[in-house]
Amino acid sequence: MKSKGILFLSNGHGEDAINCQILKALRASGVDIDVSAMPVVGDGAAYSRSTVPIIGPTSQMPSGGVFYMNPLFFLKDIGAGLIALTWQQLQAVWRHSRHCDLVVATGDIVAAAIAHASNRPYIIFLSAHSSYYEGRVDLGFILWQLLCSEKCLAVFTRDALTAADLNRQGLKKAQFVGNPVMDNLNSTGKDLQLIPGVRTIALLPGSRLPEATNNLILLLELVKEISSNSTVSVQFRAALVPNLIPQLDDIAVRSGWQHRSGKLIFPAIKRSFGEEKLVEVMCSADAFTDILQQSSLVIGMTGTAVEQAVGLGKPVIAVPGNGPAFTYRFAEAQNRLLGDSVQVIGPQPANSCIIKEAALAVDRTLQDDKYLASCVKNGLEKMGRSGGSIKIANYVANYLCY
């Protein structure tokens, strides 16, 4: 029997990762499939790591795919060739989809529109919409028509509230089976060299460069402030993307720190009561889940990783940066989506006053046992249990086989 062709579409780094989770579960199911991918945003590194061929051109745009946060970045993307790139990607999808039995899309209206334009049956994981944002999800006329199309077989939502909301609005094919971003978050046993009995703070500066570089520099200032004034003993672990590791020497120089074999060191933090102490931030590019699992609190300047932290019941302190991705507008929307587990500090890019406020919030949070317990309950409510990618993969397998 001829293998079944599946084209994975996605418009974002987090969306790439979600599709790869679904693909992993699909491969494990034993279905004979021929897979390919078209990442509309970024270079599609997640697909490359999963050995999935990419069918069309890719490029890192100045906005990192989040130009809706600032119209100026859209103009920069246009200048960097966005229109020509999108047209070339559409042509690639048209050529390749003729040989596909199904399109699996993850994202928003962009992913849905390209999936619809393929003229093949498709399903979509609607990652960018949630009723938690505004109480009632508004998909707009175009996206609503795309999802109501006979070509769209199923709409998977990121939470149960959104599925129920869309069902009430008449989109009966909407369903919640779990959020794939919560899959495969089990500890790998990586030795983080943690000091027993000391609270661990995870630092998540994001994945897009050069923004992640600037975010890490900002987080190091916050680490110094926390270390100077915290009444709770803490240790720091930074989960970085691999291409940020080679920049640690430069980051250390720019920040006034030292770098030794993946460890950032500030030799003399003066504590509020006079003594000086050494501060260390151990950086890893292969220990994300271990750092997340073993953290007591997360300081995050990113999207999907913060969602995963919340889903694991972790409290999150969000400090806005200069963007283009993680800005106050993004952090505030994230707070509406994820609820009280996320505390957004400051209405603008972090300055010295906001950093001091964030350090106080960290200290206060680590001592609030009632709040910490509420984060566990909230995470389960907002993100759901793991297993979503397996259930979506089962849907795909059943469709292809029957």
C-alpha positions in Angstrom: 0.0 0.0 0.0 1.3 3.5 -0.9 2.3 5.6 2.1 0.1 8.5 3.0 1.4 12.0 2.4 1.1 14.6 5.1 2.1 18.3 4.8 2.7 20.1 8.1 2.1 23.9 8.1 2.9 26.2 10.9 3.5 30.0 11.4 5.7 30.3 14.4 8.6 28.6 16.4 6.2 27.3 19.0 3.9 26.1 16.3 6.7 24.2 14.7 7.4 22.4 17.9 3.7 21.5 18.4 3.6 20.0 14.9 6.7 18.0 15.7 5.1 16.6 18.8 2.1 15.5 16.7 4.5 14.0 14.1 6.4 12.1 16.8 3.2 10.6 18.1 2.1 9.8 14.6 5.3 8.0 13.8 5.0 6.0 17.0 1.5 4.8 15.9 3.0 2.8 13.0 1.1 4.5 10.2 3.0 4.4 6.9 3.4 8.2 6.2 5.4 10.4 4.0 5.8 13.7 5.8 7.0 17.2 4.7 6.7 20.7 6.2 6.3 24.3 5.4 7.3 26.6 8.3 6.0 30.0 7.3 7.9 31.8 10.0 11.6 31.3 10.8 14.0 28.6 9.6 12.0 25.6 10.8 14.8 24.2 13.0 12.4 22.0 14.9 11.5 20.2 11.6 15.1 19.8 10.7 15.8 18.2 14.1 12.9 15.8 13.5 14.3 14.9 10.0 11.3 16.4 8.2 12.1 17.8 4.7 11.1 21.4 4.2 9.4 22.0 0.9 9.9 25.8 0.3 12.1 28.8 1.2 12.4 30.0 4.8 13.8 33.2 6.3 14.2 34.9 9.6 12.2 38.1 9.4 13.0 41.1 11.7 9.8 40.7 13.6 10.3 37.0 14.3 6.7 36.5 13.0 5.0 38.7 15.6 4.7 42.0 13.6 1.0 42.3 14.8 2.5 43.5 18.1 4.0 46.6 16.3 3.1 47.8 12.8 6.7 49.1 12.4 8.0 45.6 12.5 5.6 44.7 9.7 7.1 47.4 7.5 10.6 46.0 8.4 9.4 42.6 7.3 8.1 44.0 4.0 11.5 45.6 3.5 13.2 42.3 4.2 11.2 40.5 1.5 8.1 39.2 3.3 5.8 39.5 0.3 8.1 37.6 -2.1 8.8 35.0 0.5 5.1 34.4 1.2 4.4 34.0 -2.5 7.2 31.5 -2.9 6.0 29.5 0.0 2.4 29.5 -1.4 3.8 28.2 -4.7 5.7 25.5 -2.9 2.5 24.4 -1.1 0.5 24.4 -4.3 3.1 22.2 -6.0 3.7 19.8 -3.2 0.1 19.4 -1.8 -1.0 17.7 -5.0 0.8 14.6 -3.6 -0.6 14.9 -0.1 -3.6 13.2 1.5 -3.9 15.6 4.4 -2.6 19.0 5.7 -1.9 19.4 9.4 -1.8 23.1 10.3 -0.9 24.8 13.6 -1.3 28.5 14.1 -3.8 31.2 13.3 -5.4 32.7 10.2 -2.2 32.5 8.2 -1.8 28.7 8.8 -5.5 28.2 8.1 -5.5 30.3 4.9 -2.5 28.5 3.5 -4.0 25.1 4.4 -7.2 26.1 2.7 -5.3 27.3 -0.4 -3.7 23.9 -0.7 -7.1 22.5 -1.8 -6.5 19.4 0.3 -8.4 18.3 3.4 -6.9 19.8 6.6 -7.0 19.9 10.3 -5.8 22.8 12.5 -4.6 23.2 16.0 -5.7 26.7 16.7 -2.8 27.8 18.9 -3.3 31.6 18.8 -6.9 31.9 20.0 -8.4 31.4 23.4 -11.6 32.4 25.2 -9.4 33.2 28.2 -8.3 36.4 26.3 -11.6 38.1 26.2 -14.3 35.8 27.5 -15.7 35.0 24.0 -13.3 34.2 21.2 -13.8 36.3 18.1 -12.2 34.6 15.1 -13.3 37.3 12.6 -15.2 36.7 9.4 -12.3 35.2 7.3 -11.0 32.7 9.8 -14.5 31.6 10.7 -15.3 30.9 7.0 -12.0 28.9 6.7 -12.8 26.8 9.7 -16.4 26.2 8.6 -15.2 25.0 5.2 -15.8 21.4 4.2 -12.0 21.1 3.6 -11.4 21.7 7.3 -12.1 18.4 9.0 -11.4 19.3 12.6 -10.4 22.2 14.8 -8.4 21.4 17.9 -8.3 24.2 20.5 -5.7 25.0 23.1 -8.1 24.7 26.1 -11.5 23.3 26.9 -13.1 26.7 27.4 -12.4 27.7 23.9 -13.8 24.5 22.4 -17.0 24.9 24.4 -17.2 28.6 23.3 -16.8 27.7 19.6 -19.3 24.9 19.9 -21.8 27.4 21.3 -21.1 29.7 18.4 -21.9 26.9 16.0 -18.5 25.5 15.1 -19.3 21.9 16.2 -16.0 20.5 14.8 -14.0 22.4 17.5 -12.7 20.1 20.2 -10.2 20.0 23.0 -8.1 16.8 23.4 -5.2 18.3 25.4 -2.5 20.8 24.6 0.5 19.3 22.7 2.9 21.8 24.3 2.5 19.9 27.6 3.7 16.6 26.1 7.2 15.2 26.6 8.0 17.5 29.5 9.4 14.7 31.7 12.7 15.1 33.4 15.7 13.6 31.5 17.8 13.2 34.6 20.3 15.9 33.6 22.5 16.8 36.6 21.9 20.5 37.2 24.4 20.6 40.1 21.7 22.0 42.4 22.3 22.8 46.0 19.8 20.8 48.1 17.3 22.9 50.1 17.9 26.0 48.0 15.1 27.3 45.8 15.8 27.2 42.0 14.8 30.1 39.7 14.6 29.3 36.0 15.6 32.0 33.5 13.9 31.8 30.1 15.2 34.6 27.8 13.4 33.3 24.7 14.5 31.7 21.4 14.7 34.4 18.8 18.1 36.1 18.3 19.2 38.9 18.8 16.2 39.5 21.1 17.1 36.5 23.4 20.6 38.0 23.8 19.2 41.3 25.0 16.7 39.5 27.2 19.4 37.5 28.9 21.4 40.7 29.6 18.3 42.2 31.2 17.7 39.0 33.2 21.3 39.2 34.6 20.5 42.6 36.0 17.5 41.2 37.7 19.6 38.3 39.0 21.9 40.8 40.7 19.0 42.6 42.2 17.4 39.4 43.6 20.8 38.3 44.9 21.3 41.6 46.7 18.0 41.7 48.5 16.3 38.4 48.6 15.4 37.0 52.0 15.2 33.5 50.5 18.2 31.4 49.4 18.0 31.0 45.7 20.1 29.5 42.8 19.7 30.3 39.1 19.6 28.0 36.0 19.1 29.5 32.5 17.6 27.4 29.7 19.0 28.8 26.5 18.7 27.9 22.8 21.8 26.3 21.4 22.8 29.3 19.2 22.9 31.6 22.3 25.6 29.6 24.0 28.5 30.8 21.7 27.5 34.4 22.7 28.1 33.9 26.4 31.6 35.5 26.3 30.2 38.6 24.7 27.2 38.7 27.0 29.4 38.5 30.0 31.6 41.4 28.8 28.6 43.6 28.0 27.0 42.8 31.4 30.1 43.1 33.6 30.0 39.3 34.4 32.5 36.6 33.8 32.0 33.4 31.7 33.5 30.1 32.5 32.4 26.9 30.7 28.7 27.8 30.5 28.6 29.5 33.9 28.0 33.2 34.2 29.6 34.6 37.4 29.3 37.9 39.1 32.1 37.9 41.7 30.9 40.4 44.3 27.3 41.2 44.9 26.9 43.4 48.0 24.0 42.2 50.1 21.7 44.7 51.7 23.2 43.8 55.1 26.8 44.4 54.1 28.3 41.1 53.1 29.5 40.3 49.6 28.7 37.0 47.8 29.4 35.3 44.5 26.5 34.9 42.2 26.4 32.2 39.5 24.0 31.5 36.7 24.5 28.0 35.1 23.5 28.0 31.5 22.3 25.0 29.5 21.1 24.4 26.0 20.0 20.8 26.6 18.3 20.8 30.0 15.1 22.8 29.4 12.6 20.2 30.9 14.9 19.4 33.8 15.3 23.1 34.7 11.6 23.7 34.4 10.6 20.6 36.4 13.0 21.4 39.2 12.4 25.2 39.4 10.5 26.8 42.2 9.8 29.9 40.1 10.3 30.9 36.5 11.3 34.3 35.2 10.2 34.2 31.5 10.5 36.4 28.5 9.1 34.0 26.0 5.8 32.5 24.8 5.5 28.7 24.6 8.0 28.0 27.3 6.1 30.2 29.8 2.9 28.3 28.9 4.6 25.1 29.7 5.9 26.4 33.0 2.4 27.5 33.9 1.0 24.1 32.9 3.5 22.5 35.3 2.2 24.6 38.1 5.1 27.1 38.3 4.7 30.7 39.2 6.0 33.0 36.5 7.4 36.5 36.8 7.3 38.3 33.4 9.5 41.4 32.8 8.8 43.2 29.5 11.7 43.7 27.1 12.2 45.8 24.0 10.8 43.1 21.7 10.0 42.6 18.9 8.4 39.5 20.4 8.3 39.8 24.2 6.9 43.3 24.9 4.5 44.6 27.6 1.6 44.1 25.1 2.6 40.4 24.6 3.1 39.8 28.4 -0.2 41.4 29.2 -2.0 39.2 26.7 -0.1 36.2 28.1 -1.4 37.1 31.6 -5.0 37.2 30.3 -4.4 33.8 28.7 -2.7 32.1 31.6 -4.3 33.8 34.6 -2.8 34.5 38.0 0.2 32.2 37.5 1.8 35.0 35.5 2.7 38.3 37.2 3.7 41.0 34.7 6.0 43.6 36.3 6.0 47.0 34.7 4.0 48.5 31.7 7.1 49.2 29.6 10.5 47.8 28.8 12.3 47.1 32.1 14.3 49.9 33.7 16.0 50.0 37.1 12.7 50.6 38.9 10.9 47.8 37.2 13.9 45.4 38.0 13.7 46.3 41.7 10.0 45.7 41.6 10.4 42.4 39.9 13.0 41.3 42.5 10.6 42.1 45.3 7.9 40.1 43.5 10.2 37.1 43.3 11.0 37.3 47.0 7.3 37.8 47.9 6.1 34.9 45.7 8.6 32.4 47.0 7.2 32.9 50.5 3.5 32.8 49.6 2.6 29.1 50.0 -1.1 29.7 49.4 -0.4 31.4 46.1 2.1 28.7 45.0 -0.6 26.0 45.6 -3.1 28.0 43.5 -0.6 28.0 40.6 -0.7 24.2 40.4 -4.5 24.3 40.2 -4.5 27.2 37.7 -1.9 25.5 35.4 -4.1 22.4 35.1 -7.1 24.5 34.3 -5.5 26.7 31.7 -3.2 24.2 29.9 -4.8 20.8 30.6 -3.1 17.5 31.0 -0.5 16.0 28.6 -1.5 13.6 25.8 -2.9 16.1 23.3 -0.4 15.2 20.5 -1.2 11.5 20.8 -5.0 12.2 20.5 -4.5 14.5 17.5 -2.2 11.9 15.9 -4.8 9.2 16.5 -7.4 11.4 14.7 -5.0 11.7 11.7 -4.2 8.0 11.7 -7.9 7.1 11.7 -8.6 9.5 8.9 -5.8 8.2 6.7 -6.6 4.5 7.4 -10.3 4.7 6.9 
